[in-house]
Amino acid sequence: MSTTFDLDSWVKEARREPFSFTLAGTDFRMPAAGELDKSILSAVNLANPSPTDIETLLRAGLGGQWAKFDAIPAPLAALGELFRQWQKHEGVSLGESSASADS
């Protein structure tokens, strides 16, 4: 007799701490990168994200905070580092996550 896998329970147990950072003295919080909804998979190339893909991912992660974040000037290199730190918080790069197409 097989047991039905309860994906809802797995999702609840797999929740990770949100990622927090500051920019220009403003606090921001994003979910752990792996917590983004699966719908993002059709919008970005996770294996080799372009600058546009990174912006799309950051926008999704910041959600309602995006407008405030976007209004603060920041160098492009800072966005790349923010993305790397967000991935590091997760423990793996987005392209290596369990939701990647290569899994």
Backbone hydrogen bonds in HBPLUS format (Angstrom, degrees):
<---DONOR---> <-ACCEPTOR-->    atom                        ^
c    i                          cat <-CA-CA->   ^        H-A-AA   ^      H-
h    n   atom  resd res      DA  || num        DHA   H-A  angle D-A-AA Bond
n    s   type  num  typ     dist DA aas  dist angle  dist       angle   num
A0010-TRP N   A0006-ASP O   3.19 MM   4  6.54 158.3  2.24 147.6 154.0     1
A0011-VAL N   A0007-LEU O   2.93 MM   4  6.16 162.6  1.96 156.2 159.4     2
A0012-LYS N   A0008-ASP O   3.15 MM   4  6.41 163.1  2.18 148.4 152.3     3
A0013-GLU N   A0009-SER O   3.00 MM   4  6.21 160.4  2.03 153.0 158.2     4
A0014-ALA N   A0010-TRP O   2.86 MM   4  5.94 141.2  2.01 149.7 160.8     5
A0019-PHE N   A0030-MET O   2.61 MM  11  5.10 154.9  1.67 159.8 166.1     6
A0030-MET N   A0019-PHE O   2.74 MM  11  5.10 156.8  1.79 149.8 158.0     7
A0021-PHE N   A0028-PHE O   3.03 MM   7  5.42 156.0  2.09 143.2 147.7     8
A0028-PHE N   A0021-PHE O   2.80 MM   7  5.42 155.7  1.85 172.0 175.3     9
A0023-LEU N   A0026-THR O   2.97 MM   3  5.28 148.8  2.07 140.0 149.0    10
A0026-THR N   A0023-LEU O   2.92 MM   3  5.28 162.6  1.95 115.1 120.8    11
A0035-GLU N   A0032-ALA O   2.77 MM   3  5.41 163.4  1.80 127.6 133.1    12
A0036-LEU N   A0033-ALA O   3.30 MM   3  5.95 172.9  2.30 118.7 120.7    13
A0040-ILE N   A0037-ASP O   3.12 MM   3  6.14 172.6  2.12 130.4 131.9    14
A0041-LEU N   A0038-LYS O   3.01 MM   3  5.70 159.6  2.05 121.1 126.7    15
A0042-SER N   A0039-SER O   3.40 MM   3  6.10 150.5  2.49 114.5 119.1    16
A0043-ALA N   A0040-ILE O   2.95 MM   3  5.20 153.1  2.02 109.0 117.8    17
A0053-ASP N   A0050-SER O   3.02 MM   3  4.95 114.2  2.47  94.9 111.0    18
A0054-ILE N   A0050-SER O   2.92 MM   4  6.26 158.0  1.96 156.8 162.6    19
A0055-GLU N   A0051-PRO O   2.99 MM   4  6.25 158.6  2.03 145.6 151.1    20
A0056-THR N   A0052-THR O   2.89 MM   4  6.14 157.5  1.94 147.0 153.5    21
A0057-LEU N   A0053-ASP O   2.88 MM   4  6.15 158.0  1.93 151.5 157.1    22
A0058-LEU N   A0054-ILE O   2.86 MM   4  6.09 164.0  1.88 154.0 158.4    23
A0059-ARG N   A0055-GLU O   2.81 MM   4  5.93 161.0  1.84 151.1 156.9    24
A0060-ALA N   A0056-THR O   2.96 MM   4  6.15 154.4  2.03 143.0 150.0    25
A0061-GLY N   A0057-LEU O   2.86 MM   4  6.08 156.0  1.91 147.3 154.5    26
A0062-LEU N   A0058-LEU O   2.81 MM   4  5.96 155.9  1.87 152.3 158.3    27
A0063-GLY N   A0059-ARG O   2.95 MM   4  5.96 137.8  2.13 139.6 150.1    28
A0065-GLN N   A0062-LEU O   2.87 MM   3  5.15 163.0  1.89 138.8 136.2    29
A0066-TRP N   A0063-GLY O   3.09 MM   3  5.66 167.9  2.10 120.8 124.2    30
A0069-PHE N   A0065-GLN O   3.00 MM   4  6.22 166.2  2.02 159.5 164.1    31
A0070-ASP N   A0066-TRP O   2.68 MM   4  5.79 169.1  1.69 164.8 167.6    32
A0071-ALA N   A0067-ALA O   3.10 MM   4  6.14 136.7  2.29 138.3 147.9    33
A0072-ILE N   A0069-PHE O   3.14 MM   3  5.59 158.6  2.18 112.5 119.0    34
A0078-ALA N   A0075-PRO O   2.93 MM   3  5.33 131.8  2.17 107.1 119.9    35
A0079-LEU N   A0076-LEU O   3.00 MM   3  5.20 123.3  2.34 100.1 114.4    36
A0080-GLY N   A0076-LEU O   3.14 MM   4  6.56 156.0  2.20 152.8 159.1    37
A0081-GLU N   A0077-ALA O   3.00 MM   4  6.28 155.4  2.06 145.9 152.5    38
A0082-LEU N   A0078-ALA O   2.83 MM   4  6.03 154.4  1.90 145.8 153.2    39
A0083-PHE N   A0079-LEU O   2.94 MM   4  6.14 160.1  1.98 147.7 152.6    40
A0084-ARG N   A0080-GLY O   2.98 MM   4  6.27 157.0  2.04 145.3 151.5    41
A0085-GLN N   A0081-GLU O   2.88 MM   4  6.09 160.4  1.92 152.2 157.2    42
A0086-TRP N   A0082-LEU O   2.92 MM   4  6.09 151.8  2.00 148.3 156.3    43
A0087-GLN N   A0083-PHE O   2.99 MM   4  6.27 157.2  2.04 148.9 154.6    44
A0088-LYS N   A0084-ARG O   2.85 MM   4  6.07 158.2  1.89 147.8 154.5    45
A0089-HIS N   A0085-GLN O   2.91 MM   4  6.08 149.1  2.00 142.7 150.3    46
A0090-GLU N   A0087-GLN O   2.95 MM   3  5.13 126.6  2.24 100.1 114.3    47
A0091-GLY N   A0087-GLN O   3.11 MM   4  6.52 133.2  2.34 140.1 153.5    48
A0091-GLY N   A0088-LYS O   2.97 MM   3  4.96 128.4  2.25  94.7 109.2    49
A0096-GLU N   A0093-SER O   2.85 MM   3  5.23 148.4  1.95 111.4 121.5    50
A0097-SER N   A0094-LEU O   3.25 MM   3  5.14 163.7  2.27 102.6 107.4    51
A0100-SER N   A0097-SER O   3.00 MM   3  5.47 166.7  2.01 118.9 121.5    52
A0103-SER N   A0100-SER O   3.25 MM   3  5.71 167.6  2.26 113.6 117.3    53
